[in-house]
Amino acid sequence: MKRSASERKTFSTSREEYELLEEIGQGASATVYRAIYRPTNEVVAVKCLDLERCNSNLENIQKEAQIMSLMNHPNLVTSYCSFVVDRCLWVIMPFMAEGSCLHLMKYGYPDGLKESTIGYILKETLKALDYLHRHGHIHRDVKAGNILIDSDGMVKLADFGVSACMFDNGDRRRARNTFIGTPCWMAPEVMQQDSGYDFKADIWSFGITALELAHGHAPFSKFPPMKVLLMTLQNAPPGLDYDRDKKFSKSFKEMIGMCLVKDQKKRPTAEKLLKHSFFKKTKSPGPSVKKVLLDLPPLGDRVKIIQLKDAAQLASKEVPSAEQEAMSQSEYKRSVSGWNFDVEDLKLQASLIPDDEDDITGAKDEDQTKRLAGEDVDASSSSSGFGRTTSFIGVDCRESTSGSETSTAECLNQISDFGDKEYVDGNGCSEAALQGLEKITQVCLKSQNNRNCRAPNGLLMPDREVTRSLSEKDVISKRCENNHQEITDKSRHTMRKVPSFNSQLMLPNQASANNLSAPSRFSGGSGDALEDGSKVDLVQKKGRFSVTSENVDFVTDPSMKRSSSFGAFLLDSKQGLPGQSSKAAQNGSAPASLASSLQCLLKQTSALQDLIAISLNNLERGMAADGPTCSALQKGKPTPESQSSENVGDTSDGGRRQLLLSKISEFQSRMNDLTVVLTTENLMQMKLQEQPPSAPICQTEEKDQDQQKECNNQETKVD
Ligand SMILES: Nc1ncnc2c1ncn2[C@@H]1O[C@H](COP(=O)(O)OP(=O)(O)OP(=O)(O)O)[C@@H](O)[C@H]1O
């Protein structure tokens, strides 16, 4: 295959020869700029890969970059050269003036492209994949964000080699704690650490990309990584719906169906797929693509507009939750799928969010479900669907549509979905649910020797170096090691009668996706903050996400400080529990001190509930008045009021609001963690209830009264 004239040119490896212009894209590990190559005045793209964010050594990266430069196919973006500048690897590439298909959709086609356009784009991409596979390479990052379009409508697959190598240590092993982005495009066999994968994994990603181009987003893209993993593994493969996606042809649907087969052996090769009837009708270069590209502003402007759109969305009150705002802000960054994750870490980081019927295409894959649950599933029950849960640990399986007994895996799923449900008394806890929970506990107990403990929400709790809060760690290890823990009547009561919170203090109904799937600008989720320990005190590090001391004290409003103290309880693992005496803290393993802490927690959460209600009222009043604060906020200008604020850092309303959102998001994530721990603990206690208490009840009650007094004293002090 011949190289084009420009591709045959040699390019200098001196940074001075390149004039960086505007940013034209950003990925998880790199920022891409339009640039001028000074000696010839040629426009090129410079991808600046941050080496400090990578696990692979420079030698491996450069080797891959070299391979990348040797690839030669009209549908592949090859590199001209690469060299190291400071802590970055600069990869010099041809400039693809129309940017990526993702940019295209984000700018003007949020609901996806027309089939004829998609057909052309996919066919060209497939040719590139065929070439790569023939040469023994797996792309591993096929997605709309990596399909670039030239000014003349040529389609090229980018990001081959380097980014994959960056995280895989060159030997295809997955690095730990390096998850970036969502696994939306990831084939099931890639997710399963025990099984190997080959080039057929690219065919799966290709099928997902086809759906992405058809709908404007990849399936499950709104869910956090853990959920995506579970859905990919346990649901039937996604696809175009024969009813809902009427506008698409049968051959398109069929072609996607062929790619999205879980058994990799049954997927066609790229070569075979190219012969599919769907690709027969596409013409190169597609006139429909040219039409799509008409009247588009220059790429740099478009990228800016997209960024502004995201920012505007962030400021808009239409965005319902803190996490979603953060998600939208980092949406672009999220759309990465490097196969560089650690399932355990992911599961550890995962939050609980509800399934959305609309997003779950197809029925559950029973075998996969069994595999996930780590045990046999009652065949008779596995087909039963679930209605919506309405209870907390109750996980009310009575709402099962079939009314039949529930499988463990379903319980597991349902528990993982309780995050959006109201807390009500635990009385709704059905036998079936309890049995399910019990089975899961057994899985957990069984697996303690295997390092991982599976929590009832499906999270794995590995014994690894992620720094969880001490209290959490203790509880988790206790949960796994000690099933003979004494419980008091009071804690039994608490377990049975979970306080009925109103909707203001429901658990978050969305996962903190910013924490899970993308580097966020907030320190809570920023890889930067994590890596640059000098900037802030690291309070907690969880995978690639960190909680820093700067998060803890950003609110200067005294009333906020109160809620902050509760947050600090969850955030700062080094501090004792608020409201817990030092004696109790020292004796943290005693059931009585746990009871005391829980009582304090109850008080604090109800105080927090009040605060949230006040904040909501204030916010609503402010918005209704549409006063100076609101209009200034919209314009992104600080108000005189906010200018006088004592807040550290960005003192504008927008800045404070962003920080608050970030804080809320982190807090919700912590709430989820705590909920998991408490749920598991309650489960253990339920089991223990069946045994006679080993301590006289009156003694325990006495202790509890003392603890209560202690707690009251502490509360008074705090107030
Ligand atoms: N040669 C190019 N010409 C024009 N735009 C480009 C070029 N290369 C990359 N981009 C833009 O920059 C974005 C990010 O680049 P790239 O995907 O290579 O970074 P990354 O860090 O490897 O991201 P990820 O890991 O998300 O794939 C692309 O989605 C694309 O929009």
The ligand as an ORCA input file, in Angstrom:
! r2SCAN-3c Opt
* xyz 0 1
  N      -5.172     13.364     14.070
  C      -6.221     13.976     14.616
  N      -6.873     14.940     13.965
  C      -7.938     15.548     14.508
  N      -8.435     15.264     15.706
  C      -7.833     14.302     16.427
  C      -6.698     13.608     15.913
  N      -6.316     12.700     16.822
  C      -7.167     12.817     17.843
  N      -8.086     13.769     17.624
  C      -9.178     14.181     18.533
  O      -8.714     14.099     19.871
  C      -9.525     13.208     20.624
  C      -8.708     12.508     21.674
  O      -7.651     11.836     21.073
  P      -7.270     10.354     21.468
  O      -8.502      9.535     21.433
  O      -6.175      9.904     20.603
  O      -6.749     10.549     22.939
  P      -6.641      9.416     24.046
  O      -6.131     10.002     25.308
  O      -5.919      8.258     23.462
  O      -8.162      9.098     24.259
  P      -8.875      7.768     24.585
  O      -8.033      7.027     25.529
  O     -10.128      8.332     25.094
  O      -9.060      7.073     23.264
  C     -10.155     12.290     19.583
  O     -11.365     11.765     20.046
  C     -10.332     13.219     18.409
  O     -11.537     13.927     18.523
*
